[in-house]
Amino acid sequence: MSSESINSLLEGHADNLYDAGKFDEAMRVAGTALRNARQAAEEDEAELPLLVNALEKLAGLHQEVGDFDKAESMYLEALEHAEQAGLSKDRFARLRSSLAMLYDFNQREEQAIPHYEQAISEYEKLTPPRGQDAAQLRNNLAMIYKSLGRYALAEQHYLMALETLEEIYGRNNERVAAVFNNLGGLYYAAGFPEQSKEMHLEALDIRIQVFGADHPEVAQSYNNLATSCYELQDDAGAQQNYEKSLAILEQHLETTGTDAYAETGADYLTVLESAGEEKKAAVFRKRMEKLISKG
C-alpha cells in the first residue's frame, strides 16, 4: 500500500468513521494503516514518519475510547521512532504533550511532569516559538504542582503562562482571565486569601469586559471572590459576592443546569448561618429548593 493510501486511511477514512460514531470500524481502519506503515518502515527507513503518524493516530483513538494502556504504549513507540527519524521539534512537542495529558488525565501526575516540561521546552524553542501551546501546557503543569502541594512551582508556571498569554492576546482575553482565576485558587489553597482575592478581582474584571456582566464565567468569579472574602472574615463581602453570583446563575439555569447554582447556594447558606441570619437563610433555602426542583 502506498504512503498516500495509508495517509488517506489515517486522515480521512478513520476520522470520518470516528466522527460518525463508528468507533470499532475507525479502530480497524487505523489498525490496518498501522500494519501497512510498519511494513513500509521496515522496507525503507524513509517511511518512519509515516509510522509515527499511524501510531499517533491509533494512540489517540485508543485514548478516546478509554484504552489508556494501549494509547500509552503507542505514544511511547511513536516518540522512539520520531527520534530515530530525526523529526522536527514540533512533532516531538505534540507527541510529548499528548502523552503528558494522557498521564495527567489518569492521575499519574509524576509521570506527566517530565513530558509536560519537555514539550514546553520544545514549543518554546521553535522558530517562531509556539507560545500559546507552551502556555496551555504550563497551566496544566501548574495544576499538577498545585495538586501535589508544590505551590511555589505551580505559581512559577502560572505566572509564566500569564506573561506569555498577555503578550499574545493582551489583557482582555478569556485565556488570561482563566489563568488569573487559577492563580486565585492556588493562593487560596496555599493560605494567602488576600492574594487570592486580588487574582479573582483581576479575573472578574476581564471576564466582564470579555463576556458581559451576566455570564456564567462572571458568576464563577463572584463565587470565588466570596470564598476569599469569607476566609478574610469579611462576611458582608462574602454575602454580596455570593448574591451576585447566584443572581447570574439563576438566569442561566435552563442552559447550564442546577449544579453550580446548588453548590453556590449551599456555600451562601453556610455564610448566612454562621452570621446568625437564620431568617434570611430560610427564605433563600425555600427559593433555592423551588428553582432546583423546576430545573
N, C-alpha and C positions, 0 to 999 in steps of 0.2 A: 504494500500500500504506500502511495506517495506521501511526502510530507504535507502537501496541500490537502490531501484527503483526510489525513489524521487531524490536521488543524480544523478542518471543516467539521469533523465529528465533535471535536472538543468545544469549539467556539460557537457552533451553530446548532447541531442536532441535539447534543446533550443539554445545552442551556434551554432550548425550546421545550424539550420533554420535561425538564425540571419545572420550568415556569408553568407548564400545563398540569402540574401535579402528578406527573407520571414518574415518580421517583425511582422505582425499580428499573424502568426502561432507561432512564437517564444514567443510572449507575452501570447498567450493562453496556451502553454505548461508550461511556467514558472508560470502562474497563477494557473494551475492545481496542480503543485508541491507545491505551497504555501498553497493552501487549504488543501492538504493532510498533509503537515508539521504542520499546525496549529492543525489539529485533533490529530496528533501523539503527539504533545507537550502538548495538553490538557489531553491526556490519561496518559502521562508519561513525567515528567519534564526533564528526562534524554535526551529527544529528542529536548530540546530547542536549542542546537547548530544547529540542522537541520533546525529549523525555522529561525534562524539568517541567515543561508546560503541562504534559499529561499527568504527572504526579501531583502538581499543584491543583489542577482541576479536580481530580478524583479525591484528593485530600479535602478540598472544600466541600464536595458533595457528601463525603462521609461525615464531616463536621456538621453539615446542615441536618442530617438525619440522626445525629447523636451517637455515631460510632467513633468516639474520640480516640480510641487506641489506634485504629487504622489511620485516622487522619494524622495523628502524631507521627506514626511510622513513615507515612508518605512525605510529610513536610521535612522530616529529618533526611530522608533519602534525597529529596529534591535539593536540599542545601548541599549535600555531599556532591551531587552531580553538577550543581551550579558552580561550585568551587573548581571541580575538575575541568569544567568547560571554560572557566575564566569569565563568567557572565558579569554584567555590569553591577555596580553597587546598588542601583535602584531595585534590581531583581532580588539581590540578597536582602535588602531592606524590607521588601514586600513579603518575602518568604519568612524572614525572622519575625516580622510584626504579626503575621498570621499565626505562627507557632506560639508567640508570646500571648496573643489573645486567646488561643486555644487553652493554654495552661491557666491563664487568668480566669477564664470562664469556669474552669473546672476546679477552681480554688487551689491550684498548685502554684501559689504565688512565688515561692523561692525559685522555681524553675522558670517562671515567666520573666523574672527580673533581668537576668543577663541578656535574654533575647530582646527585650524592650530596649535595654541600654545600647546594644549593638545596632539595632535598627535605627534608633535615634541618631547615633553617630554616623551611620551610613547615609541617612537622609540629609543630614546637615553638611556632609562633605561633597554632596553633588554640586554640579555647576549647571544652573543656579541651584542653591540649596532648596530642598522641599520643606520649607519652614512649617507650613500648615500641618503636614503629616507628622513631623517631628513633635510639634506642639501637642497634637492629639495623643501621641504615644506618651509624652511627658505627663499629660493629665492622667492617663491610665496608670502609669508607673507611680505617680504621686498617690493615687487611691490605694494602691497596694501598700506603699510605705505607711500610709495612714492606718490601714487595717492592721499592720504589724506593730503599730505603736512607735514607728521610727519617724517622728514628727518633723525633725529638722530636715531630713532628706525629702519628705513629702513637700514641705514648704519650698525648698530649693527648686524642685521640679515644677510646682505650680507657678512660682514667680517667673521662671524661665519661659514657661508656656505662655504666661500672661504677656510678657515683654514681646515675644515673637508675634502673638496674635494681634496685639495693639499696633505693631509695626506694619502688619499686613492689612488689617481691616479698619484701623482706627479704633477709637474708644467705644463708640456706639454700635456694638455688634453683639449678637446673641452668644457667640462663642466666648467673647471676652467676659460677658456677664456670667456665663456658666463657670468660668474659672474663678471669678470673684466669689461666686456662690460656694464653690468647693473650698476656697481658702477660708471662707467664713465657717464652714463645717469643720475644717481642720483646726482652726484656732479654738473653736468651742470644745472640740474633743481634747485638745491639749490643755484646756483650763485657762484660756485667755478670752473671756467673754467680751471685753471691751474691744479688742481687735476683731473678734468675730462680728460684733455689731457694725464696725466700720466697713468690713468687707461686704456685709449684706446690704448696707446702705448704698455702696457703690453698685452692687448688682441690681438693686431696686431701681436706682436712677436710670441705669442703662436700659433695663427692661421696659420701663415706662416710655423711654424715648423710642425704643425699637418696636414694641408690641402695642403700646397704648395702655391706658390706666386700668383697664378691666380684663386683662389677660390672665389665664391660669398661672403663667410663669411669674407674673407680678404678685399673684396671691401667694405663691411659694416663698417669694422674698419677704413679704409681710409676715408670713408664718415663721420664717427663720429669724427675722428681727424680733418677733415676740419672744421666741425662745431665749435669745441673747438678753433681752430686757429682763426677763424673769430671773435669769441667772444673776443679773446685776441688781436684783431686788427692786427693780423698777416695775411694780405691779401695774401702775397706771399705763405705762408704755406697753407692757405686755398685753393688757386688755385691749388697748387701742389698736395695736397691730393685728391681733387675732381677729378683732371685729372687721377690720378692713379686708383681711384675707377671706373670712367667711362670707362677707358680702359679695366678693367677686366669685367665689366658688359656687354660691347659690345661683348665680346667673348662668353657670355652665354645667349644672347637674345633668342635663339631658345628653350632653356631648361627652363629658369627662367621667360620668358615674359618681357614685356617692362615697367612694373610699377615702379620697383626700379630704372631703368635707367632714366625714365622720371622724377621721384622725385629728384634724384641726379642732373640731368641736370638742372632742374629748380633752385635748390639751387646754382649751379655753375654759372648760368646766373646772379643771383642776386649779387654774389660776383664780377663778371666781370663788371656789370653795375655800381655797387657802386664805383668801382675803376676807372670808366671812360674809360673802354676798350670796347667801343661800337663796333669797327670793329671785334675784337676777339669774342665778344658775338654774332654778326650777323653771322659770319662764323660757330660757333658752333651750333647756333639755326637751321640753314639750315641742318647741318649734323644730328642733333638730330631728327628733323622732318622727314627726309628721312628714318632713321633707324627705327623710331617708325611706320611709315606707312608700312614698309616692315614686321614689326612684327605682 
